[in-house]
Amino acid sequence: MLKERFDFLTKIPFFSKIVISALIYLGLSIGYSNLTWGDLRAKVPFFNRMFYSPKLSLVSYYEKFKKEEKKDSEEGLSEEGSLAVELLNIKEESNTPVLSYSALLEPIEKVEIYSKVSGRLEKTFVNEGDSVSQGQKLAKLDSLTFELDLAKQKAALESSQALYRLSGDKLAIAKRNLEIKLGEADKRINLYNKAIAELERFQEVIKKKEILLENKVITEEEMANLRLELNTREINVSNAKRDLDMVLVGIRDEDIQAEGLAVPADRKEKNEVLKKINTKIEASEQEVAFRNLKAAEVNLQTTEMLIKESILYSPLNGVVAKINRTAGELVNAGSGGSLPILTVISVKSVYVAFSVNEGDLFKLKVGLKADIKADVSPDKTYRGTVKRISPFVDSKTHTAEVKIQLDNQHSLLKPGMFVRCEVITGKEEKSIFVPLTSLIALNETDAFIFVVRNKRAYKKQVKLGAKKEDKVEILDGLEEGDSIALSSISRLFDGILITPKLQ
């Protein structure tokens, strides 16, 4: 439906669209110029520039007509019939360019203290407002449960230490037994080799005796005794071989190869490999005992740390700003969205924090001096230094945060106080200042003022600069030596005859 209703717009020629747009703009300008008033237009300078035109305003023509009529009627007024007005003679005065802001005091350091352990708050050692030093005890949580756990873990640690020592002794004994076994194996090898050597020697003797028997040098009886002796020596070799095989179980080359290891050529290296293989169980037991010992040590250290963490200490030199918990309350570990137990702030220096319009940011830089006044001591001025300028501008407010560092050794200024600050942006120069009450404001940068010449007041537009207390700087429109009206501003009009009263 809507599409069909507005299809006709696409059929209008381009030139006609321009004419229609111009007529709409003219209608808006006429309506804005005639239906708004000066105070409203001063508050919306953007629309004022877009739509307001005195030439389209019937009110403007009417006021102009009335002023001319009044001027004509007062041409013949006598001195006695004029309006008495207080005047101010304009003089240039020394002025240091500043940017003025309302600000809040903030602590440079603020630490919210939470507990790392859960428990019941046993006691707080400080009160709000107390001065504290770094490392000072602030509060304590009940640690009885941790202390009982600590006693158990000390006993468990002693047991683990004993088991670790026992496993070490068992490993040492196993290594000594292996060394004994290796020595016994060497002995058995020597006995076996000796038995074989004796057997081989006796076999040679038997061969020679058999030749003597054939030549009837010895008797059959002697030969039988020799064969009996040979049999005995063969039995000795067999027994030596059996004993050697029994001793060699676990220390043979094939035992090393069965573990997937290469057999070292060096005897010493080979014995070390055999020690590792034959004490593997004892070494594993010692490793388990060692790990259990370390676990017991860690458990003990953890509990000791929990007991230590049950006492809260101040992380800085400062003042206790807030205590949110009382003795007996249950406290959870960490923040978890809850309030901190205590808040400690540093007050020897404070930040003066305020927001600066993006248009003024280029005038500020770190290191500039600033004068600060607080309502609590309006007669005292504090001197600070611009310390931080935010690198980001808020996309909604088009402002950036600036912080001035201010010495507060006597702790007269408290975080949260409202202050006014003036950042000094340049060197001293000559400027013209007039009271704000002498102006009829148009917008933030322009206003009307009544300049008095030859006992008549004339309305003149001036350019406004920075404000300074109840005065404002005039950038353009006034010169030294001019006189301006200070009183009866609402009764003045262009060209009115006045009786001057110097201030």
KAMO-V612225 format. One record per backbone hydrogen bond with DSSP energy under -1.0 kcal/mol. CO is the residue of the C=O (numbers start at 1). NH is the residue of the N-H. E is the energy in kcal/mol with one decimal. If there is no record, write none. Layout:
co=CO nh=NH e=E
co=CO nh=NH e=E
This chain:
co=1 nh=5 e=-2.1
co=2 nh=6 e=-2.0
co=6 nh=9 e=-1.1
co=9 nh=12 e=-1.0
co=13 nh=17 e=-1.8
co=14 nh=18 e=-1.9
co=15 nh=19 e=-2.2
co=16 nh=20 e=-2.7
co=17 nh=21 e=-2.7
co=18 nh=22 e=-2.4
co=19 nh=23 e=-2.2
co=20 nh=24 e=-2.4
co=21 nh=25 e=-2.5
co=22 nh=26 e=-2.4
co=23 nh=27 e=-2.3
co=24 nh=28 e=-2.4
co=25 nh=29 e=-2.5
co=26 nh=30 e=-2.5
co=27 nh=31 e=-2.5
co=28 nh=32 e=-3.0
co=29 nh=33 e=-2.7
co=30 nh=34 e=-1.5
co=31 nh=35 e=-2.3
co=32 nh=36 e=-1.0
co=37 nh=41 e=-2.5
co=38 nh=42 e=-1.9
co=44 nh=48 e=-1.9
co=45 nh=49 e=-2.4
co=46 nh=50 e=-1.6
co=47 nh=51 e=-2.9
co=48 nh=52 e=-1.5
co=53 nh=56 e=-1.8
co=57 nh=61 e=-1.7
co=58 nh=62 e=-2.4
co=59 nh=63 e=-2.9
co=60 nh=64 e=-2.4
co=61 nh=65 e=-2.4
co=62 nh=66 e=-2.5
co=63 nh=67 e=-2.6
co=64 nh=68 e=-2.4
co=65 nh=69 e=-2.2
co=66 nh=70 e=-2.7
co=67 nh=71 e=-2.8
co=68 nh=72 e=-2.5
co=69 nh=73 e=-2.1
co=70 nh=74 e=-1.5
co=74 nh=77 e=-1.6
co=79 nh=82 e=-1.1
co=83 nh=499 e=-3.0
co=85 nh=501 e=-2.1
co=86 nh=486 e=-3.3
co=87 nh=503 e=-1.3
co=88 nh=484 e=-2.2
co=90 nh=481 e=-2.6
co=93 nh=431 e=-2.4
co=95 nh=429 e=-3.5
co=97 nh=425 e=-2.3
co=99 nh=423 e=-2.8
co=101 nh=421 e=-2.6
co=103 nh=419 e=-2.6
co=104 nh=353 e=-2.9
co=105 nh=416 e=-2.6
co=106 nh=351 e=-3.6
co=109 nh=346 e=-2.3
co=111 nh=344 e=-2.6
co=113 nh=341 e=-2.0
co=113 nh=342 e=-1.2
co=115 nh=334 e=-3.1
co=119 nh=331 e=-3.6
co=120 nh=142 e=-3.1
co=121 nh=328 e=-3.6
co=123 nh=140 e=-2.8
co=127 nh=130 e=-2.0
co=130 nh=320 e=-2.5
co=132 nh=318 e=-2.3
co=133 nh=136 e=-2.1
co=136 nh=314 e=-2.5
co=138 nh=125 e=-3.4
co=139 nh=312 e=-2.9
co=140 nh=122 e=-2.1
co=140 nh=123 e=-2.0
co=143 nh=147 e=-2.2
co=144 nh=148 e=-2.2
co=145 nh=149 e=-2.2
co=146 nh=150 e=-2.2
co=147 nh=151 e=-1.8
co=148 nh=152 e=-1.9
co=149 nh=153 e=-2.5
co=150 nh=154 e=-2.0
co=151 nh=155 e=-1.7
co=152 nh=156 e=-2.4
co=153 nh=157 e=-2.1
co=154 nh=158 e=-2.2
co=155 nh=159 e=-2.2
co=156 nh=160 e=-2.3
co=157 nh=161 e=-2.4
co=158 nh=162 e=-2.1
co=159 nh=163 e=-2.4
co=160 nh=164 e=-2.2
co=161 nh=165 e=-2.3
co=162 nh=166 e=-2.6
co=163 nh=167 e=-2.5
co=164 nh=168 e=-1.9
co=165 nh=169 e=-2.3
co=166 nh=170 e=-2.6
co=167 nh=171 e=-2.1
co=168 nh=172 e=-2.3
co=169 nh=173 e=-2.7
co=170 nh=174 e=-2.4
co=171 nh=175 e=-2.1
co=172 nh=176 e=-2.3
co=173 nh=177 e=-3.0
co=174 nh=178 e=-2.0
co=175 nh=179 e=-2.2
co=176 nh=180 e=-2.5
co=177 nh=181 e=-2.6
co=178 nh=182 e=-2.9
co=179 nh=183 e=-2.2
co=180 nh=184 e=-2.8
co=181 nh=185 e=-2.7
co=182 nh=186 e=-2.2
co=183 nh=187 e=-2.1
co=184 nh=188 e=-2.8
co=185 nh=189 e=-2.6
co=186 nh=190 e=-2.2
co=187 nh=191 e=-2.4
co=188 nh=192 e=-2.7
co=189 nh=193 e=-2.8
co=190 nh=194 e=-2.5
co=191 nh=195 e=-2.6
co=192 nh=196 e=-2.3
co=193 nh=197 e=-2.4
co=194 nh=198 e=-2.5
co=195 nh=199 e=-2.3
co=196 nh=200 e=-2.9
co=197 nh=201 e=-2.4
co=198 nh=202 e=-2.6
co=199 nh=203 e=-2.4
co=200 nh=204 e=-1.6
co=201 nh=205 e=-1.6
co=202 nh=206 e=-2.6
co=203 nh=207 e=-2.0
co=204 nh=208 e=-1.9
co=205 nh=209 e=-2.5
co=206 nh=210 e=-2.4
co=207 nh=211 e=-1.3
co=208 nh=212 e=-1.8
co=209 nh=213 e=-2.5
co=210 nh=214 e=-2.0
co=211 nh=215 e=-1.5
co=212 nh=217 e=-3.4
co=213 nh=216 e=-1.4
co=219 nh=223 e=-1.7
co=220 nh=224 e=-2.2
co=221 nh=225 e=-1.9
co=222 nh=226 e=-2.0
co=223 nh=227 e=-2.3
co=224 nh=228 e=-2.0
co=225 nh=229 e=-2.1
co=226 nh=230 e=-2.2
co=227 nh=231 e=-2.1
co=228 nh=232 e=-1.9
co=229 nh=233 e=-2.1
co=230 nh=234 e=-2.2
co=231 nh=235 e=-2.2
co=232 nh=236 e=-2.2
co=233 nh=237 e=-2.1
co=234 nh=238 e=-2.2
co=235 nh=239 e=-2.8
co=236 nh=240 e=-2.5
co=237 nh=241 e=-2.3
co=238 nh=242 e=-2.2
co=239 nh=243 e=-2.6
co=240 nh=244 e=-2.2
co=241 nh=245 e=-2.4
co=242 nh=246 e=-1.9
co=243 nh=247 e=-1.9
co=244 nh=248 e=-2.3
co=248 nh=251 e=-2.2
co=252 nh=256 e=-1.4
co=253 nh=257 e=-2.4
co=254 nh=258 e=-2.1
co=256 nh=261 e=-1.6
co=257 nh=260 e=-1.9
co=266 nh=270 e=-2.3
co=267 nh=271 e=-2.3
co=268 nh=272 e=-1.8
co=269 nh=273 e=-2.1
co=270 nh=274 e=-2.3
co=271 nh=275 e=-2.1
co=272 nh=276 e=-2.0
co=273 nh=277 e=-2.2
co=274 nh=278 e=-2.6
co=275 nh=279 e=-1.3
co=279 nh=283 e=-2.6
co=280 nh=284 e=-2.2
co=281 nh=285 e=-2.5
co=282 nh=286 e=-2.2
co=283 nh=287 e=-2.3
co=284 nh=288 e=-2.6
co=285 nh=289 e=-2.5
co=286 nh=290 e=-2.5
co=287 nh=291 e=-2.4
co=288 nh=292 e=-2.5
co=289 nh=293 e=-2.0
co=290 nh=294 e=-2.5
co=291 nh=295 e=-2.6
co=292 nh=296 e=-2.2
co=293 nh=297 e=-2.3
co=294 nh=298 e=-2.6
co=295 nh=299 e=-2.5
co=296 nh=300 e=-2.2
co=297 nh=301 e=-2.8
co=298 nh=302 e=-2.8
co=299 nh=303 e=-2.2
co=300 nh=304 e=-2.5
co=301 nh=305 e=-2.4
co=302 nh=306 e=-2.3
co=303 nh=307 e=-2.3
co=304 nh=308 e=-2.2
co=305 nh=309 e=-3.0
co=308 nh=311 e=-1.5
co=310 nh=141 e=-3.1
co=312 nh=138 e=-3.5
co=312 nh=139 e=-1.2
co=314 nh=135 e=-3.5
co=318 nh=132 e=-2.7
co=319 nh=345 e=-2.5
co=320 nh=129 e=-3.4
co=322 nh=343 e=-2.2
co=326 nh=329 e=-1.9
co=329 nh=121 e=-3.2
co=331 nh=119 e=-2.4
co=335 nh=338 e=-2.3
co=341 nh=324 e=-2.1
co=342 nh=113 e=-3.0
co=343 nh=321 e=-2.4
co=343 nh=322 e=-1.4
co=344 nh=111 e=-3.0
co=345 nh=319 e=-2.9
co=348 nh=408 e=-3.2
co=350 nh=406 e=-2.9
co=351 nh=106 e=-3.1
co=352 nh=404 e=-2.0
co=353 nh=104 e=-2.2
co=354 nh=402 e=-2.8
co=356 nh=400 e=-2.1
co=357 nh=360 e=-2.1
co=360 nh=363 e=-1.5
co=361 nh=364 e=-1.4
co=365 nh=368 e=-1.6
co=368 nh=386 e=-2.9
co=369 nh=424 e=-2.4
co=370 nh=384 e=-2.8
co=371 nh=422 e=-2.6
co=372 nh=382 e=-3.1
co=373 nh=420 e=-2.8
co=377 nh=380 e=-1.8
co=382 nh=372 e=-3.0
co=384 nh=370 e=-2.0
co=385 nh=405 e=-2.7
co=386 nh=367 e=-2.3
co=388 nh=403 e=-2.7
co=394 nh=398 e=-2.3
co=398 nh=358 e=-2.2
co=399 nh=394 e=-2.9
co=400 nh=356 e=-2.8
co=401 nh=390 e=-3.0
co=402 nh=354 e=-2.0
co=403 nh=387 e=-2.6
co=403 nh=388 e=-2.0
co=404 nh=352 e=-2.7
co=405 nh=385 e=-1.9
co=406 nh=350 e=-2.4
co=408 nh=411 e=-1.9
co=414 nh=417 e=-2.0
co=417 nh=105 e=-1.9
co=419 nh=103 e=-2.9
co=420 nh=373 e=-2.8
co=421 nh=101 e=-2.5
co=422 nh=371 e=-2.4
co=423 nh=99 e=-1.8
co=429 nh=95 e=-3.1
co=431 nh=93 e=-2.9
co=432 nh=474 e=-2.8
co=434 nh=472 e=-2.2
co=435 nh=438 e=-1.5
co=436 nh=439 e=-1.5
co=440 nh=448 e=-2.9
co=445 nh=464 e=-2.9
co=446 nh=442 e=-2.3
co=446 nh=443 e=-2.0
co=447 nh=462 e=-3.1
co=448 nh=440 e=-2.5
co=449 nh=460 e=-2.7
co=450 nh=485 e=-2.3
co=451 nh=458 e=-3.0
co=453 nh=456 e=-1.4
co=455 nh=498 e=-2.9
co=456 nh=453 e=-2.8
co=457 nh=495 e=-3.5
co=458 nh=451 e=-2.8
co=460 nh=449 e=-2.5
co=462 nh=447 e=-1.7
co=463 nh=475 e=-2.5
co=466 nh=473 e=-2.4
co=468 nh=471 e=-1.9
co=470 nh=436 e=-2.2
co=471 nh=468 e=-3.0
co=472 nh=434 e=-2.1
co=473 nh=465 e=-2.8
co=476 nh=463 e=-2.8
co=479 nh=482 e=-2.0
co=482 nh=90 e=-3.7
co=483 nh=452 e=-2.7
co=484 nh=88 e=-2.1
co=488 nh=491 e=-1.1
co=493 nh=496 e=-1.9
co=496 nh=457 e=-2.3
co=497 nh=83 e=-1.9
co=499 nh=85 e=-2.1
co=501 nh=87 e=-3.1
